[in-house]
């Protein structure tokens, strides 16, 4: 701030001096008028009639005198004492008139050593313009300096902020080993303190993430082991119970299978969400994987349901992970079979679309079922989201299938979009980038 103030004062001082040299002089129109008066005075002096010369002096709108070599009037007119005093400060026609609005005396040489002395009227003084120009220049210089220093300050702040943003982006992507202080490389104390806070935060987040990993691993192990034992025990028990009790054992067996499936869903979602899934992105022909899933899902259709597949007009490879493609398509078809209802028609369409100059292969899974209420449409990709919990329990849903789809598409740099169809039913799209967008 001190530098800004000093620069403003310096530039204003230099501008004021430049304005004084260029503006505080008589305009050409006034100079021409004064030269005409000097010419008329020379003509009158040549004629030699002092009375007529005195009348000429009195008739001029400007207070003036013709003086001899001793600065005395050559006519009988009386000179005002103040006028005589200011003769010591006589100025030339092209001289600077000063920045104060006054009535300076201007001397113009005549024939025979005489001098025409004119008193400049105050309303003709160039200082009137000077004050306006000076005010405008002060405002302009102040704005210019402030804008210039603001730009320099913004550039100085932008660079460490960009580096800080890049480092925080790496942290958001799960790169907890990044050192924000080293990435920032700033000499500003405040930025370094902020970077140190970021490093401490990343260490704590990394520690919490590691604890979460260990917890999920330990829980999955502790759950999987007794579940496997229960399955084995139930298989053995089925051979020993009577026909009347067999239904009860089979029910318990189904509950154990559902628990095992839930554990598998939780572990899958945890691996994908916490960026621990080793994604293998490569050119993939989606048509083969999608058609295989459609064929496999035919066995799971409910009463009077139809599952149709519409291949693309032209097969184009997309950049994706084979395992995640199978998981995403399988989850969407499975959800449609569960919730579209009896007699529903489920269609799987493979097509090509573009968005923001990027080409995508799009897998569409749509049905003509009841769809989802608009207020819940954005929540279906959240983990454990259940629009109707009683229905989900009845149909065996855990609220993780679509959450896994969303995280998997994010890992594959794609998108997932959902909307209700106008004619009824749910419409979900998986956008896979093509080889061009890799």
KOLGU-697263 format. One record per residue (C-alpha): residue in three letters; x, y, z. Coordinates in steps of 0.25 Angstrom, whole numbers, padded with zeros to 4 digits, always signed. Example, Ala and Ser with C-alpha at 12.3 -4.5 7.8 and 13.67 -1.06 7.14 Angstrom:
2
Ala+0049-0018+0031/Ser+0055-0004+0029/
This chain:
438
Unk+0000+0000+0000/Unk+0011+0009+0003/Unk+0017+0007-0011/Unk+0004+0010-0017/Unk+0003+0023-0010/Unk+0017+0027-0013/Unk+0016+0023-0028/Unk+0003+0031-0029/Unk+0010+0043-0023/Unk+0022+0042-0032/Unk+0014+0040-0045/Unk+0005+0052-0041/Unk+0017+0061-0038/Unk+0023+0057-0052/Unk+0009+0059-0059/Unk+0007+0073-0052/Unk+0021+0077-0057/Unk+0018+0073-0071/Unk+0004+0080-0071/Unk+0011+0093-0066/Unk+0020+0093-0078/Unk+0010+0090-0088/Unk-0003+0096-0083/Unk+0001+0108-0075/Unk+0004+0116-0087/Unk-0004+0126-0095/Unk-0013+0119-0106/Unk-0009+0123-0120/Unk-0022+0131-0122/Unk-0018+0140-0110/Unk-0004+0141-0115/Unk-0009+0145-0129/Unk-0018+0156-0123/Unk-0006+0161-0115/Unk+0003+0162-0127/Unk-0008+0170-0134/Unk-0008+0180-0123/Unk+0007+0181-0124/Unk+0006+0184-0139/Unk-0005+0194-0137/Unk+0004+0201-0126/Unk+0016+0201-0136/Unk+0007+0208-0146/Unk+0002+0218-0136/Unk+0017+0221-0131/Unk+0021+0224-0146/Unk+0010+0234-0147/Unk+0015+0241-0135/Unk+0001+0246-0130/Unk+0002+0243-0114/Unk-0012+0248-0112/Unk-0017+0238-0122/Unk-0008+0228-0116/Unk-0014+0230-0102/Unk-0028+0229-0108/Unk-0024+0216-0114/Unk-0019+0211-0101/Unk-0032+0215-0094/Unk-0040+0208-0105/Unk-0034+0194-0103/Unk-0042+0184-0095/Unk-0029+0180-0088/Unk-0021+0189-0078/Unk-0008+0193-0086/Unk+0003+0203-0087/Unk+0014+0207-0097/Unk+0026+0209-0088/Unk+0040+0215-0092/Unk+0053+0210-0089/Unk+0052+0214-0074/Unk+0038+0207-0073/Unk+0031+0220-0073/Unk+0018+0223-0081/Unk+0021+0231-0093/Unk+0006+0237-0092/Unk+0000+0245-0082/Unk-0008+0234-0076/Unk-0006+0231-0061/Unk-0001+0217-0058/Unk-0007+0210-0046/Unk+0004+0207-0035/Unk+0001+0193-0034/Unk+0003+0192-0049/Unk+0016+0199-0048/Unk+0020+0189-0037/Unk+0018+0177-0045/Unk+0027+0182-0056/Unk+0038+0175-0049/Unk+0031+0162-0052/Unk+0029+0165-0067/Unk+0027+0152-0075/Unk+0030+0149-0090/Unk+0018+0145-0099/Unk+0022+0131-0099/Unk+0026+0129-0085/Unk+0019+0121-0074/Unk+0007+0128-0068/Unk+0008+0121-0055/Unk-0002+0111-0048/Unk-0009+0122-0041/Unk-0021+0130-0047/Unk-0015+0144-0047/Unk-0013+0156-0056/Unk+0001+0155-0060/Unk+0008+0166-0069/Unk+0013+0162-0083/Unk+0023+0170-0090/Unk+0025+0171-0105/Unk+0036+0179-0111/Unk+0033+0191-0121/Unk+0041+0200-0130/Unk+0051+0210-0124/Unk+0053+0202-0111/Unk+0039+0203-0106/Unk+0031+0192-0100/Unk+0016+0189-0101/Unk+0012+0184-0087/Unk-0002+0177-0086/Unk-0009+0172-0073/Unk-0015+0158-0076/Unk-0029+0157-0072/Unk-0032+0147-0061/Unk-0042+0140-0070/Unk-0032+0138-0081/Unk-0022+0131-0071/Unk-0018+0117-0076/Unk-0019+0113-0061/Unk-0034+0111-0063/Unk-0031+0099-0072/Unk-0019+0094-0064/Unk-0028+0092-0052/Unk-0038+0083-0059/Unk-0027+0076-0066/Unk-0019+0074-0053/Unk-0032+0068-0046/Unk-0034+0058-0058/Unk-0020+0054-0058/Unk-0020+0051-0043/Unk-0032+0042-0044/Unk-0026+0035-0056/Unk-0013+0033-0050/Unk-0019+0028-0037/Unk-0027+0018-0045/Unk-0016+0014-0054/Unk-0006+0011-0042/Unk-0017+0004-0034/Unk-0021-0005-0046/Unk-0006-0008-0049/Unk-0002-0011-0035/Unk-0015-0020-0034/Unk-0011-0027-0046/Unk+0003-0030-0041/Unk-0003-0034-0028/Unk-0013-0043-0034/Unk-0002-0050-0043/Unk+0007-0051-0030/Unk-0005-0058-0023/Unk-0010-0066-0035/Unk+0003-0074-0036/Unk+0003-0080-0022/Unk-0012-0082-0022/Unk-0011-0090-0035/Unk+0000-0099-0029/Unk-0008-0100-0016/Unk-0021-0104-0024/Unk-0013-0114-0032/Unk-0007-0120-0019/Unk-0021-0120-0013/Unk-0027-0127-0026/Unk-0016-0138-0024/Unk-0021-0140-0010/Unk-0035-0141-0014/Unk-0031-0152-0024/Unk-0025-0160-0012/Unk-0010-0156-0014/Unk-0007-0154+0001/Unk+0008-0154-0001/Unk+0008-0141-0008/Unk+0015-0130+0000/Unk+0007-0117-0001/Unk+0019-0108+0004/Unk+0028-0114-0006/Unk+0018-0113-0017/Unk+0015-0098-0013/Unk+0029-0093-0013/Unk+0025-0080-0008/Unk+0032-0069+0000/Unk+0019-0063+0006/Unk+0018-0067+0021/Unk+0003-0068+0020/Unk+0003-0077+0008/Unk+0013-0086+0015/Unk+0005-0087+0028/Unk-0007-0091+0019/Unk+0001-0101+0012/Unk+0005-0107+0025/Unk-0009-0108+0030/Unk-0012-0115+0017/Unk-0001-0125+0020/Unk-0006-0128+0034/Unk-0020-0130+0028/Unk-0015-0139+0018/Unk-0008-0147+0028/Unk-0020-0149+0037/Unk-0029-0152+0025/Unk-0018-0163+0021/Unk-0018-0168+0035/Unk-0033-0169+0035/Unk-0034-0176+0021/Unk-0024-0186+0026/Unk-0032-0189+0038/Unk-0044-0190+0029/Unk-0037-0200+0020/Unk-0032-0209+0032/Unk-0046-0208+0038/Unk-0053-0212+0025/Unk-0043-0223+0023/Unk-0044-0229+0037/Unk-0059-0228+0037/Unk-0060-0235+0023/Unk-0051-0246+0029/Unk-0059-0247+0041/Unk-0072-0248+0034/Unk-0068-0256+0022/Unk-0062-0267+0031/Unk-0075-0270+0040/Unk-0084-0268+0027/Unk-0076-0279+0020/Unk-0077-0288+0032/Unk-0092-0286+0033/Unk-0093-0289+0018/Unk-0086-0302+0021/Unk-0094-0305+0033/Unk-0107-0303+0026/Unk-0103-0312+0014/Unk-0100-0323+0024/Unk-0113-0320+0032/Unk-0121-0321+0020/Unk-0118-0336+0019/Unk-0122-0339+0033/Unk-0135-0331+0035/Unk-0149-0336+0031/Unk-0157-0332+0020/Unk-0165-0323+0029/Unk-0153-0315+0034/Unk-0146-0314+0021/Unk-0153-0301+0017/Unk-0148-0295+0029/Unk-0134-0299+0027/Unk-0135-0294+0012/Unk-0140-0280+0017/Unk-0128-0279+0026/Unk-0119-0283+0015/Unk-0125-0272+0006/Unk-0123-0262+0017/Unk-0108-0266+0019/Unk-0107-0264+0003/Unk-0113-0250+0004/Unk-0103-0247+0015/Unk-0092-0252+0007/Unk-0096-0244-0005/Unk-0098-0231+0004/Unk-0083-0233+0009/Unk-0078-0234-0005/Unk-0086-0222-0010/Unk-0080-0214+0002/Unk-0066-0218-0001/Unk-0067-0215-0016/Unk-0073-0201-0013/Unk-0062-0199-0003/Unk-0051-0203-0012/Unk-0056-0194-0023/Unk-0060-0182-0015/Unk-0046-0181-0008/Unk-0038-0182-0021/Unk-0032-0196-0017/Unk-0038-0203-0030/Unk-0027-0205-0040/Unk-0034-0200-0052/Unk-0029-0205-0065/Unk-0034-0195-0076/Unk-0032-0200-0090/Unk-0040-0201-0104/Unk-0052-0210-0101/Unk-0063-0214-0111/Unk-0075-0212-0102/Unk-0084-0219-0111/Unk-0079-0233-0108/Unk-0079-0230-0093/Unk-0093-0224-0093/Unk-0099-0235-0102/Unk-0093-0246-0092/Unk-0099-0239-0080/Unk-0113-0238-0087/Unk-0112-0253-0091/Unk-0108-0257-0076/Unk-0119-0248-0071/Unk-0130-0255-0079/Unk-0130-0266-0068/Unk-0134-0256-0057/Unk-0146-0250-0064/Unk-0159-0250-0056/Unk-0172-0254-0061/Unk-0176-0249-0075/Unk-0163-0239-0075/Unk-0156-0237-0088/Unk-0141-0233-0089/Unk-0137-0228-0103/Unk-0123-0223-0108/Unk-0121-0213-0119/Unk-0107-0213-0124/Unk-0101-0201-0131/Unk-0101-0198-0145/Unk-0085-0197-0145/Unk-0077-0204-0135/Unk-0067-0194-0128/Unk-0057-0197-0117/Unk-0058-0190-0104/Unk-0048-0188-0093/Unk-0052-0196-0081/Unk-0049-0206-0071/Unk-0055-0220-0075/Unk-0058-0224-0061/Unk-0065-0211-0058/Unk-0073-0211-0071/Unk-0079-0225-0067/Unk-0082-0220-0053/Unk-0089-0207-0058/Unk-0097-0214-0068/Unk-0101-0225-0059/Unk-0105-0216-0048/Unk-0114-0208-0057/Unk-0121-0220-0064/Unk-0122-0226-0050/Unk-0129-0214-0044/Unk-0138-0213-0056/Unk-0143-0227-0055/Unk-0145-0225-0040/Unk-0153-0212-0040/Unk-0159-0211-0054/Unk-0170-0220-0050/Unk-0177-0232-0056/Unk-0179-0232-0071/Unk-0169-0221-0073/Unk-0161-0219-0086/Unk-0146-0216-0083/Unk-0138-0211-0094/Unk-0123-0210-0095/Unk-0118-0200-0106/Unk-0104-0198-0110/Unk-0102-0185-0118/Unk-0092-0173-0121/Unk-0093-0159-0115/Unk-0084-0147-0114/Unk-0083-0136-0103/Unk-0074-0124-0103/Unk-0066-0129-0115/Unk-0064-0143-0108/Unk-0069-0156-0114/Unk-0076-0166-0105/Unk-0081-0180-0107/Unk-0094-0180-0099/Unk-0101-0192-0092/Unk-0115-0189-0090/Unk-0124-0198-0080/Unk-0138-0194-0081/Unk-0152-0200-0076/Unk-0166-0197-0077/Unk-0169-0199-0062/Unk-0173-0189-0052/Unk-0161-0181-0052/Unk-0156-0173-0040/Unk-0162-0160-0034/Unk-0155-0148-0039/Unk-0151-0143-0025/Unk-0143-0156-0022/Unk-0137-0157-0036/Unk-0124-0150-0032/Unk-0122-0159-0020/Unk-0122-0173-0026/Unk-0107-0173-0028/Unk-0105-0170-0013/Unk-0100-0183-0005/Unk-0111-0190+0003/Unk-0122-0180-0004/Unk-0135-0187-0003/Unk-0147-0180-0009/Unk-0157-0190-0003/Unk-0150-0198+0007/Unk-0161-0208+0009/Unk-0161-0211-0006/Unk-0146-0212-0006/Unk-0145-0222+0005/Unk-0156-0230-0001/Unk-0148-0230-0014/Unk-0135-0232-0008/Unk-0129-0219-0011/Unk-0117-0213-0003/Unk-0116-0199-0009/Unk-0102-0201-0013/Unk-0104-0206-0028/Unk-0105-0192-0034/Unk-0095-0186-0025/Unk-0085-0196-0030/Unk-0089-0192-0044/Unk-0086-0177-0042/Unk-0073-0179-0035/Unk-0069-0189-0046/Unk-0072-0180-0057/Unk-0064-0169-0050/Unk-0052-0178-0050/Unk-0054-0180-0065/Unk-0055-0165-0067/Unk-0069-0167-0072/Unk-0083-0162-0067/Unk-0096-0168-0063/Unk-0109-0161-0065/Unk-0123-0165-0061/Unk-0137-0159-0064/Unk-0151-0164-0065/Unk-0157-0167-0079/Unk-0169-0159-0083/Unk-0177-0171-0086/Unk-0173-0177-0073/Unk-0161-0185-0068/Unk-0147-0182-0064/Unk-0136-0178-0074/Unk-0121-0179-0070/Unk-0109-0177-0079/Unk-0095-0181-0077/Unk-0085-0171-0085/Unk-0072-0178-0088/Unk-0061-0169-0095/Unk-0057-0174-0108/Unk-0042-0176-0113/Unk-0042-0162-0118/Unk-0045-0156-0104/Unk-0034-0165-0097/
